[in-house]
């Protein structure tokens, strides 16, 4: 029998949840508001929250100074390309770890996760030299490869967790019906794990979209995504907060919209297998 939850406890939990949510969202809200201010109003003291003259001048200046849509397209290609390539590699890998008996599976997973503990700057020079000598420097293909390798441990870990929730007897029944390995993964396992795969895709698209270290160090102009687009508004002359906020708003707007429309699928995927 489920325990009754008091009205007071519900109110306290709701208040805490809203407080935490607003605290997390406030920097984004402040960035959006600052993007509609003049430079003088952006650095005014005390800060102006709503009492300022709204203007679109910053957005016009940003578009005149930088080709937003080129950077946007680079971000789309790099983030979705690296995530889809990672899924193509991770789905068979996670399948083998989840359904093929092995004593060393946990050790392999821990080893894969340990690669995320290495500071990226530790391997920057060799990767930069490899990219320079192979012609991958300042190319979208090069960034797709790098971001795939960076996020691959996370993708495999997430998919492994989701696949473990699928009964192995279903796959055994498919084998008895004559399904080969390709058919088993493509037509049996993958459709059953769609919520988990979708949430993995969304989270890793966000990670790739927000990646700044590699995109700033391995690109110059041709393949520069929105992270480089934002960084271009930090100059030796100082920070132009209003224009920087406009560039940041343009950079985060697509991923905010994506997250808003896919939040139901994301929650469903994150809770996949939680209820038996």
Secondary structure, DSSP 8 states (H G I E B T S, - for coil): ------HHHHHHHHHHHHHHHHHHHHHHHHHHHHTTS-HHHHT-SS--SS-S----HHHHHHHHHS-HHHHHHHHHHHHHHHHHHHHHHHHHHHHHHHHS--TTHHHHHHHHHHGGGS-GGGGHHHHHHHHHHHT-TT-HHHHHHHHHHHHHHHHHHHHHHHHTTS-HHHHHHHHHTT--HHHIIIIIIHHHTHHHHHHHHHHHHHHHHH--HHHHHS-SSTT--HHHHHHTTEETTEE-HHHHHHHHHHHHHHHHHHHHHTHHHHHHHHTTTS--
